């Protein structure tokens, strides 16, 4: 059984179309007893779809959650309670405390140091230009077959509300993407520092296929549900290794998942078309930088679709603010300006960047004012 589950997991990992994934699960696809509503809520479809503001913003949520889990893991490795007084009070403080990044500002470290950080968090494009799959992989806390039910497969649980340095505090980052895909694979393995000694699945790899099913019978909305033999425990198996992680170009599925997670979004409907069909190391990279202007952990962007391009190398996404502060292409009129203001007794920090004429197209569309909370784009004004 263990070998059969590992084989099924690998087939799903390497499936490059929804049809291949459905074929891999065989009779499970049409077996209702094996499908369970996410959040134990049969009416979850409207909740999941209502949070999906845009394809790029929904994808960005994945990386804010990765930042959280990497910092939580660093706390636990040092014996620090993430909710306790010794824990960092902000993402910037966490970045400085755990990774020695001065002032929590990525512009203060070298490109080599950025890449070292970015290898903890990656976005990989596979499939074709017309039908692109996005893989999100991280080397963070990871989850077990039991704990995943309350994290990846939960809704509105607020499991990080008491952790001050986290961004994704409402357990919604895993489901926003379902406005743009109807099939997602999750594979995970817990880091030893996060293991619950009462969890017999803690040392195993676990996986789940999650789908958005059309309404049936008296259902009014689509239902988000996951494939599992038990609603309280995902498919899981013991193995010395699982080579599903991606190294530097041209590698794909060549490294062991020691701890952390692998998420595959099949045939993701990224918009607009120029971003979907463009090289992710540039066009999507720049767009995601706008969605997370002050990302904590850089993301390594990896293009693995069969495309005729000159530069196949992987590239870091460091966030819009770092791109502007470094200004490698000399696109700013003058140095950035910084300050703060008080509104309703709240201190609001601001940064001002002035572009030279016709030099802003790779940084933004029409946005003139971007409002952020903990480094994440929460809205903008033209």
Residue pairs with C-beta under 8 A, 6 or more apart in sequence:
1 237
2 237
2 238
2 239
3 237
5 235
5 236
5 237
6 205
6 237
6 239
6 242
8 24
8 25
8 235
9 187
9 205
9 207
9 235
9 237
9 242
10 242
10 244
11 20
11 24
12 21
12 24
12 25
12 185
12 207
12 209
12 264
13 185
13 187
13 244
13 253
13 262
13 264
14 253
15 21
15 23
15 24
15 266
16 126
16 127
16 133
17 127
17 131
17 266
17 267
18 182
18 183
18 266
18 267
21 183
21 185
21 209
21 266
22 29
25 209
25 227
28 34
28 227
34 227
34 228
34 229
35 211
35 213
35 225
35 226
35 227
36 225
36 226
36 228
36 231
37 44
37 223
37 224
37 225
38 44
38 48
38 153
38 154
38 155
38 175
38 210
38 224
38 225
38 226
39 47
39 153
39 154
39 155
39 156
39 157
39 224
40 231
41 47
41 155
42 219
42 223
43 221
43 223
44 155
44 175
44 223
44 224
45 212
45 215
45 221
45 222
45 223
45 224
46 221
47 155
47 156
47 175
48 155
48 175
48 176
48 178
48 179
48 212
48 224
49 178
49 179
49 221
49 222
51 58
51 172
51 175
51 176
51 179
52 58
52 176
52 177
52 178
52 179
52 180
53 176
54 271
55 179
55 180
55 268
55 269
55 270
55 271
56 270
56 271
56 275
56 284
56 287
56 288
56 291
57 176
57 291
57 377
58 176
58 177
58 179
58 180
59 123
59 134
59 136
59 177
59 265
59 268
59 270
59 288
59 291
60 288
60 291
60 292
60 376
60 377
61 168
61 172
61 173
61 176
61 177
62 136
62 173
62 174
62 177
62 263
63 121
63 123
63 136
63 288
63 292
63 295
63 297
63 299
64 167
64 168
64 173
64 292
64 295
64 376
65 167
65 168
65 173
65 174
66 120
66 121
66 136
66 138
66 140
66 297
67 91
67 121
67 167
67 295
67 296
67 297
68 160
68 163
68 165
68 166
68 167
68 168
69 138
69 140
69 141
70 120
70 121
70 138
70 139
70 140
70 141
70 296
70 297
71 82
71 88
71 91
71 94
71 98
71 165
71 166
71 296
72 82
72 140
72 141
72 163
72 166
73 140
73 141
73 191
73 193
73 194
74 94
74 97
74 98
74 99
75 81
75 82
75 87
76 82
76 141
76 191
76 193
76 194
77 193
80 86
80 87
81 87
82 163
82 165
83 162
83 163
87 163
87 164
87 165
88 94
88 96
88 97
88 98
88 164
88 165
89 164
89 165
90 104
90 164
90 165
90 374
91 104
91 165
91 167
91 294
91 296
91 374
91 375
92 103
92 104
92 105
92 296
93 104
93 165
94 104
94 165
94 296
95 101
95 104
95 106
95 296
95 297
96 102
96 103
96 104
99 117
101 108
101 109
102 108
102 109
104 296
105 322
105 325
106 114
106 295
106 298
106 318
106 319
106 322
107 321
107 322
107 325
107 326
109 117
111 316
114 298
114 316
114 318
115 298
115 300
115 316
117 297
117 298
118 297
118 298
118 299
118 300
118 316
118 317
119 139
119 300
120 138
120 139
120 140
120 260
120 297
121 137
121 138
121 139
121 140
121 297
121 298
121 299
121 300
122 135
122 136
122 137
122 138
122 246
122 299
122 300
122 301
122 302
123 134
123 135
123 136
123 280
123 284
123 288
123 299
123 300
123 301
123 302
123 317
124 134
124 135
124 137
124 246
124 252
124 302
124 304
125 132
125 133
125 134
125 135
125 280
125 284
125 302
125 303
125 304
125 305
126 132
126 133
126 135
126 252
126 304
126 305
127 133
127 267
127 305
128 305
128 306
129 276
129 277
129 305
129 307
130 277
131 267
132 267
132 268
132 270
132 276
132 305
133 264
133 265
133 266
133 267
133 268
134 264
134 265
134 268
134 270
135 246
135 262
135 263
135 264
135 265
136 261
136 262
136 263
136 265
137 244
137 245
137 246
137 257
137 260
137 261
137 262
137 263
138 260
138 261
139 258
139 259
139 260
140 191
140 259
140 260
140 261
141 190
141 191
141 194
141 259
141 260
142 188
142 189
142 190
142 191
142 194
142 259
142 260
142 261
143 151
143 152
143 188
143 190
143 206
143 261
144 188
144 190
144 195
144 196
144 199
144 201
144 202
144 204
144 206
144 236
145 201
145 204
145 206
145 233
145 234
145 235
145 236
146 196
146 199
146 201
146 202
146 232
146 233
146 234
147 190
147 196
147 199
148 186
148 188
148 206
148 208
148 234
149 231
149 232
149 233
149 234
150 157
150 159
151 159
151 171
151 174
152 174
152 186
152 188
152 208
152 261
153 174
153 208
153 210
153 226
154 171
155 171
155 172
155 175
156 170
156 171
156 172
157 171
158 169
158 170
158 171
159 171
160 166
160 168
160 169
160 171
161 169
163 169
167 373
167 374
167 375
167 376
174 184
174 186
174 263
175 224
177 184
177 265
177 268
178 184
178 212
178 224
180 265
180 268
180 269
180 270
181 212
181 265
181 266
181 267
181 268
181 269
182 211
182 212
183 209
183 210
183 211
183 212
183 265
183 266
183 267
184 209
184 210
184 211
184 263
184 264
184 265
184 266
185 207
185 208
185 209
185 210
185 262
185 263
185 264
185 266
186 207
186 208
186 209
186 210
186 261
186 262
186 263
187 205
187 206
187 207
187 242
187 244
187 257
187 261
187 262
187 263
188 205
188 206
188 207
188 257
188 260
188 261
188 262
189 204
189 205
189 206
189 242
189 257
189 258
189 259
189 260
190 202
190 203
190 259
191 259
191 260
192 259
195 202
195 203
196 202
201 233
201 236
203 238
204 236
204 237
204 238
204 239
205 236
205 237
205 238
205 239
205 242
205 257
206 234
206 235
206 236
207 234
207 235
207 236
208 226
208 227
208 228
208 234
208 235
209 226
209 227
210 224
210 225
210 226
210 227
211 224
211 225
211 226
211 227
212 222
212 223
212 224
213 222
213 223
213 224
213 225
214 222
215 221
215 222
215 223
226 234
227 235
228 234
228 235
229 235
241 256
242 256
242 257
243 253
243 254
243 255
243 256
243 257
244 253
244 257
244 262
245 253
245 254
245 255
245 256
245 257
245 262
246 252
246 253
246 254
246 255
246 302
246 304
247 254
247 255
248 314
249 302
249 303
249 304
249 312
249 313
249 314
250 304
250 312
252 304
269 276
270 276
270 284
274 283
275 283
275 284
275 287
278 284
279 303
279 307
279 309
279 311
280 301
280 302
280 303
281 301
281 302
281 303
281 311
281 313
281 314
281 315
282 315
282 362
284 301
285 301
285 315
285 317
286 362
286 363
288 299
288 317
289 295
289 317
289 318
289 319
289 320
289 323
289 363
290 320
290 363
290 364
290 367
290 370
290 377
291 376
291 377
292 319
292 320
292 375
292 376
292 377
293 319
293 320
293 321
293 370
293 372
293 375
293 376
293 377
294 319
294 320
294 321
294 322
294 372
294 374
294 375
294 376
295 317
295 318
295 319
295 375
296 375
298 316
298 317
298 318
298 319
299 316
299 317
300 314
300 315
300 316
300 317
301 314
301 315
301 316
301 317
302 314
303 309
303 312
303 314
319 375
320 363
320 364
320 370
321 351
323 363
324 332
324 336
324 353
324 363
325 336
329 359
331 355
331 356
331 359
331 360
331 363
332 353
332 354
332 355
332 356
333 354
333 355
333 356
334 354
336 351
336 352
336 353
337 351
337 352
338 349
338 350
338 351
338 352
339 349
339 350
339 352
340 347
340 348
340 349
340 350
341 347
341 348
341 350
342 348
355 363
366 382
367 380
367 381
367 382
368 380
368 381
368 382
369 380
369 381
370 377
370 379
370 380
371 377
371 378
371 379
371 380
371 381
372 378
